[in-house]
Every structure is written in structure tokens, then in C-alpha cells.
């Protein structure tokens, strides 16, 4: 039986794994996708201490990978499908293989909100995207991208796209965006980005391999059609808590800890995730060593 399984290699899972390894515990880190989580989508991280000039999300991910490598932590690229709770142990089903652990840290992050309109799912991953990291490799300089959303993520995505030479239109339902004022200011100063407020997407069509997105004004008086090459949807995210046992809703489960965006949901900040990952790891260490809190 192994000591600890950490599910998710975003900032929370990485911080937890490093702490536990340094504490002399046996750590198995699972990550179905790339190391870094949502950090891979970040254009510029400016509020993480130690980087006064800011740092690109991908660059910070590379540094975190190096940190994992230093401690010989090799993430297992498998999706954990199920957690079975037994007395003083947890059985993880990861794509057909089962392993038993004395403790588990769940750091599975969030999943994106869908628009829920016709044709959306039929073109996801081809013309419609929820993660900018999946879109960037497909872009060409002459492309036009529509970003749907008015928060920090949408405006950060737009700046990232413009930085890569893409023309961008941002659509959001409110009169004013809900992002940080500094992001709004940067977007307004960027000639490659156009803001379209008070619009709601009502349909996505695919005609001869091309996108056609129909919008309606929030007051219902006008409609608008956009024909971008791609659309990037940034309309919020929900906790990816599908692995959480139902028992957890009523009682705490000894040996199972939750960290990062999967717990906080709304407040998605690297500093919060790293702190929560470290706290979860300290709780695991205390639990496994039988120490009193």
C-alpha cells in the first residue's frame, strides 16, 4: 500500500506533492492532461509573489515541472475514474488499473461552463474551444477569433490571442465587463481587439466548414451575426468534484483532503491553490504519522 495519491497536477497538486515528498512520504501524482492545469491558459501572471515583472503561465508551468523533477516526482498520465473508500485506505481506479493508498488529496480543479446552444458540442475541439491552450496551436496569423465572456479569463485570453497576431472580438452580456480594470484598459488600448457589449449568443451554426454565431442584444431589440474562424468560450467554471464520495456531503472522511479550485471554485488564484495544496499535504502528514493537531 502506498502512502498518498494526489489527483491533479495543477498548482495545488504540485505544491502538495513537493511538500509530501520532502516530508519523506511516498507520493503518486496523477494527471490526465498536461502539468499545470489552468495555469497553462494564463497569458501573464502578475500577482504571484517572486515575479515582480510578471511571468507567462507556460513559463511558470515549466518551472513547476523542473521542481517536480528535482524531487523525482513523475506524474502518471492517467485519469482517475473512481475512488473506493475502505477502512483506513482508498482504492483508486485509474483507467483499468487499481492502486491502494492510505490517503488522498483531490486537486482536480474545475470544468468550463457550456453555452448550451445548438451545434456547440458538435464542433468542440475543432472550431469551438473552452481552453486557449488547445486553440493556440491551430491559429494562423490571418485568423479571427470570437471570445465569449466578460470576466478576467476572457480578457486575458483576448490579450493572449492578440499577442499571437489574431484579431479578436469579445462578446459579453453586461454593459460593462466584469474583469479587472487594468485588463479592460489593456484591451481597449489593443487595436487587434474589439469589444461588443450587451450581446447574448443564441446559436452556433457551421456552414461549409465555417462558423456562424448569432447574437441577440440583451434588450431583445437587435441581432448580430459573427463569422469568426474560431470561438473561445470563457463563461465561468464549476468545481470538478465528480470524484467526491457522496458520504463527504454528510461527514468528513479521514485521510481524504480537498485542495485548490475544486474546493474554492470561484476564487481561482495560483497563490490560493498553492497554499491550499500545502495545507492539505500538512494535514496528510499529520494524519499518516498519527500526530495530534
C-alpha positions in Angstrom: 0.0 0.0 0.0 1.3 3.4 -1.0 1.2 6.5 1.3 -0.5 9.2 -0.7 -2.2 9.8 -4.0 -2.5 13.3 -5.3 -5.1 13.7 -8.1 -4.4 16.6 -10.4 -1.1 18.3 -11.3 -2.2 21.9 -11.2 -0.5 24.4 -8.7 -2.4 22.8 -5.7 -1.4 19.2 -6.6 2.2 20.2 -7.4 2.6 22.1 -4.1 1.1 19.2 -2.2 3.3 16.6 -3.9 6.5 18.5 -3.3 5.7 19.0 0.4 4.9 15.4 0.9 8.0 14.2 -0.9 10.2 16.4 1.2 8.4 15.0 4.3 9.7 11.6 3.3 6.3 10.1 2.2 5.6 8.0 -0.8 3.7 10.2 -3.3 1.9 9.2 -6.5 0.7 12.2 -8.6 -2.0 11.6 -11.2 -2.6 13.9 -14.1 -4.8 13.0 -17.1 -3.7 16.0 -19.2 -0.7 18.4 -19.1 1.1 19.5 -15.9 0.0 23.0 -14.8 -3.8 22.9 -15.1 -5.4 26.3 -15.8 -2.1 27.9 -15.4 -1.3 26.8 -19.0 -4.1 29.2 -20.1 -2.7 32.2 -18.3 -1.2 34.9 -20.6 0.6 36.8 -17.9 0.7 36.1 -14.1 1.3 39.3 -12.3 0.1 38.6 -8.7 2.2 35.6 -7.7 5.0 36.7 -5.3 8.5 36.5 -6.5 7.8 37.6 -10.1 7.6 41.4 -9.9 7.6 41.8 -13.7 5.0 39.0 -14.1 5.6 35.7 -15.8 3.9 33.8 -18.6 1.7 31.0 -17.5 3.5 28.4 -19.6 6.9 29.6 -18.3 5.7 29.2 -14.7 4.5 25.7 -15.6 7.9 24.8 -16.9 9.5 25.9 -13.6 7.0 23.8 -11.7 7.8 20.8 -13.8 11.5 21.3 -13.0 10.6 21.5 -9.3 8.8 18.1 -9.6 11.7 16.6 -11.4 14.2 17.8 -8.7 12.3 15.7 -6.2 11.9 12.8 -8.6 8.1 13.1 -8.8 7.0 11.6 -12.1 3.3 12.3 -12.8 1.3 9.3 -14.0 -0.7 10.3 -17.1 -3.9 8.5 -16.3 -7.4 9.7 -15.4 -8.7 8.5 -12.0 -12.2 7.2 -12.7 -13.2 6.2 -9.2 -12.3 6.3 -5.5 -13.4 3.4 -3.4 -13.2 4.0 0.3 -12.3 1.1 2.6 -11.3 1.1 6.2 -8.1 3.2 6.5 -7.4 3.0 2.8 -8.5 4.3 -0.6 -8.6 2.3 -3.9 -8.1 4.3 -7.0 -9.3 3.1 -10.3 -7.2 4.8 -13.0 -8.2 3.7 -16.4 -8.3 0.0 -15.6 -5.5 -0.2 -13.0 -6.2 -0.2 -9.3 -3.9 1.1 -6.6 -4.4 1.4 -2.8 -3.4 4.4 -0.8 -3.5 5.4 2.8 -4.5 9.0 2.0 -5.7 11.0 -1.0 -5.5 14.7 -1.9 -8.1 15.7 -4.5 -6.9 18.7 -6.6 -8.9 18.1 -9.7 -9.7 21.8 -10.5 -12.7 23.0 -12.5 -14.6 22.3 -15.7 -15.8 25.1 -18.1 -19.4 26.2 -18.4 -21.0 25.4 -21.7 -23.3 27.8 -23.6 -25.9 25.1 -24.1 -26.9 26.2 -27.5 -27.3 24.0 -30.7 -24.3 22.8 -32.6 -21.9 23.8 -29.8 -20.8 20.3 -28.8 -20.6 19.1 -32.4 -17.7 21.5 -33.1 -15.9 21.5 -29.7 -12.2 20.9 -30.2 -12.5 21.8 -33.9 -13.9 25.3 -34.1 -15.2 25.9 -30.6 -12.9 25.8 -27.5 -13.1 26.3 -23.8 -9.3 26.4 -23.2 -6.9 28.7 -25.0 -4.1 26.2 -24.7 -6.0 23.9 -27.1 -6.7 26.7 -29.6 -3.3 28.4 -29.9 -1.6 25.6 -31.9 -4.3 25.8 -34.5 -4.2 29.6 -35.1 -2.8 31.3 -38.3 -1.9 35.0 -38.5 -4.9 35.8 -40.6 -7.5 34.2 -38.3 -10.3 36.0 -36.4 -11.4 34.7 -33.1 -14.6 35.5 -31.1 -14.2 35.3 -27.3 -17.5 35.0 -25.4 -17.3 36.2 -21.8 -16.7 39.4 -19.8 -14.5 38.3 -16.9 -10.8 38.1 -16.2 -10.3 34.9 -18.1 -12.0 36.2 -21.3 -10.0 39.4 -21.4 -6.7 37.6 -20.6 -7.4 35.1 -23.4 -8.1 38.0 -25.8 -4.8 39.7 -24.9 -3.0 36.3 -25.4 -4.7 35.9 -28.8 -3.8 39.4 -29.9 -0.2 38.9 -28.7 -0.1 35.9 -31.2 -1.3 38.1 -34.1 -5.0 37.1 -34.0 -7.8 39.6 -34.5 -10.3 39.3 -31.6 -13.9 40.2 -30.9 -15.1 40.0 -27.3 -18.8 39.5 -26.7 -20.4 39.8 -23.2 -23.9 40.3 -21.9 -23.4 43.1 -19.5 -23.0 46.8 -20.4 -19.5 46.8 -18.8 -17.1 43.9 -18.5 -16.6 42.3 -15.1 -12.8 41.9 -15.4 -10.1 43.8 -13.6 -9.9 47.4 -14.7 -6.3 47.0 -15.7 -7.3 44.2 -18.1 -10.1 46.3 -19.6 -7.7 49.2 -20.0 -5.1 47.0 -21.8 -7.8 45.5 -24.1 -9.1 48.9 -25.0 -5.6 50.0 -26.0 -5.1 47.0 -28.2 -6.1 47.7 -31.9 -6.5 44.0 -32.6 -9.4 43.6 -30.1 -12.9 44.9 -30.5 -15.4 44.9 -27.6 -19.1 44.1 -28.2 -21.2 44.6 -25.0 -24.8 43.7 -24.2 -24.9 40.6 -26.5 -26.0 37.1 -25.8 -25.1 34.1 -28.1 -28.2 32.3 -29.2 -27.0 30.0 -31.9 -23.8 28.5 -33.4 -24.0 27.2 -37.0 -21.5 25.5 -39.2 -21.8 26.3 -42.9 -19.3 24.9 -45.4 -16.8 24.3 -42.6 -17.1 27.8 -41.3 -18.6 29.2 -38.1 -21.6 31.5 -37.9 -22.6 32.8 -34.4 -25.8 34.6 -33.9 -26.2 37.0 -31.0 -29.2 38.9 -29.6 -28.9 42.2 -27.7 -29.8 41.9 -24.0 -32.8 44.2 -24.5 -34.0 42.0 -27.4 -34.1 44.8 -29.9 -31.3 43.8 -32.3 -29.4 40.7 -33.6 -25.9 40.4 -34.8 -24.1 37.7 -36.7 -20.3 37.0 -36.4 -18.3 34.7 -38.7 -15.0 34.1 -37.0 -12.6 31.3 -37.7 -12.8 30.1 -34.1 -14.7 30.8 -30.9 -13.3 30.7 -27.4 -15.9 30.4 -24.6 -15.0 31.8 -21.2 -18.3 32.0 -19.3 -17.2 30.7 -15.9 -16.2 27.3 -14.5 -17.5 24.8 -11.9 -15.7 22.6 -9.4 -14.7 19.3 -10.9 -15.9 17.3 -8.0 -17.3 14.2 -9.7 -14.8 12.0 -7.8 -16.0 13.2 -4.4 -17.9 10.5 -2.5 -21.5 11.2 -1.5 -20.6 10.4 2.1 -18.4 13.6 2.2 -21.6 15.7 2.0 -22.6 14.5 5.4 -19.3 13.6 7.1 -15.6 14.3 6.8 -13.7 11.3 5.6 -10.4 10.7 7.4 -7.5 10.6 5.0 -9.3 12.4 2.2 -8.4 16.1 1.6 -9.5 18.6 -1.0 -7.4 21.5 -2.3 -7.3 24.2 -4.9 -10.0 25.3 -7.4 -12.1 22.1 -6.8 -12.8 23.4 -3.3 -12.8 27.1 -3.7 -14.4 27.2 -7.1 -15.0 30.9 -7.6 -11.6 32.2 -6.3 -9.2 30.8 -8.8 -5.8 32.2 -7.9 -2.4 30.5 -8.0 -1.5 31.7 -4.6 -4.6 30.3 -3.1 -4.1 26.9 -4.8 -0.5 26.6 -3.7 -1.4 27.5 -0.2 -4.3 25.0 -0.1 -2.2 22.3 -1.6 0.4 22.8 1.1 -2.2 22.8 3.9 -3.7 19.6 2.6 -0.2 18.0 2.5 0.5 19.0 6.0 -2.9 17.5 7.1 -2.0 14.3 5.3 1.4 14.2 7.0 -0.2 14.7 10.4 -2.9 12.1 9.7 -0.4 9.5 8.5 2.1 10.0 11.3 -0.7 9.8 13.8 0.2 13.3 15.3 -2.3 15.3 17.2 -3.5 18.6 15.6 
